[in-house]
């Protein structure tokens, strides 16, 4: 049971970091949305999205992380559209 608690504790620390970084990322997405509105640029930038998704191919769990990033970017686009 000690191993399980230790592993969960490590995950908790990582989750805290991920949540902080996502919060920062979404704040930046809102700023980008405002810039895109000012410059009359579209919210969707397919090339940018593909570049981000391509980075996942180098990772051990690339398919899963790619799916997570699709969701992250979908939420970012929603924030930019507000």
N, C-alpha and C positions, 0 to 999 in steps of 0.2 A: 504493500500500500504506500510505502514511503516513495517508491519510484513514481507511482501515479501522481501523488501530491506534488512531487518535485516537478514533473513534466507539466502539470497543470499550472503551477506557479510560474514556470517559464513562459507558458502560453499567455498567462495573464499579463506579464510584463510586455510581451510582444504586442498583445492586443491594445494595451494602453498607448504604446508608441504608434501603432497603426491608426488608432482613433485620433490622436493628436495630429498626425500628419494628414489624415483625410480632412480634418477640420480646417487645417491650413490650406490644403489643396482647394477645398470648396470656397474658401474666402477669396483665393486667387481667381477661381473660376468666375465669381461674381464680378471682380474687377475687370477681367477679360471681357465679360458680357457687356459691361458699360463701355469699354473701348470699342467693341464691335458695333454697338448701337451708334456711338459717335461717328464712326467711320463708315457706317452703313455696310458693314461686312456681315456675311451670313454666319449664323451660329455654328453650322456644320462645316468642319474643315476635314474632309475625308483623308487628305494626305497626312495631316497631323495625326489623326486617329490611327492610320495604318502604321506610321512611324512608331507610335507608342506600342501598338500591338505587336509589331515585329520584334521589339526588344524582349518580349516574353519567350521567344523561341530558344533563347540561350539558357533558359532555366530548367531545372529538373522537373518541375511540375507545370510546365509551360501551358498545357491545355487548360488546366484549372485556373491558373493565374490570368490567362487570356480572357476567360469568361468573367472573372472578377473585374478585370479592367474594362470590359465592355459595359458592365453595370456602373462602374465608377464614372465612366465617360458619359453614359446616358444621364446620370444624375447631374453631372456638370453641365450638360447641354440644357437641362431643365432650368438650372440656376441662371445660366446665361440668357435664357429666353425671357426671364422675368423683368 
